[in-house]
Amino acid sequence: MEQKARGAPEKQGMLLLDHLTDISHQKQKTGSLKNRHLGFILAGMTSELEVLDVMANALFKNHLKQYYMEWLLIGDHALTPAGRIKPSMLLLCQCSIMAGQHISPEVIV
């Protein structure tokens, strides 16, 4: 554990949340919200404040779904005991790599 010098101010940070339930999750993860300034992303502001989520993540998710749906339509698939289709980890990684190739560095920048 990091020791702080006597009289030195404690480190502070900002925690930006987009859901009120994130507070309890963060509190469980860190043990406390002490020395954290809380900020909230208001409903309807995602496109203004989370541009990476709107641009890169949405693009990635759309392509990932497309590759997964194409795989689903191919034919026989392994099933879980509950009867659900179970894609392999290899397939999920391959689909992720292919979906990631659609995101150019310019989109990230």
Summary of the structure (lengths in Angstrom):
residues: 109
radius of gyration: 20.8
end to end distance: 36.0
largest distance: 67.0
contacts: 203
relative contact order: 0.11
helix: 50%
strand: 11%
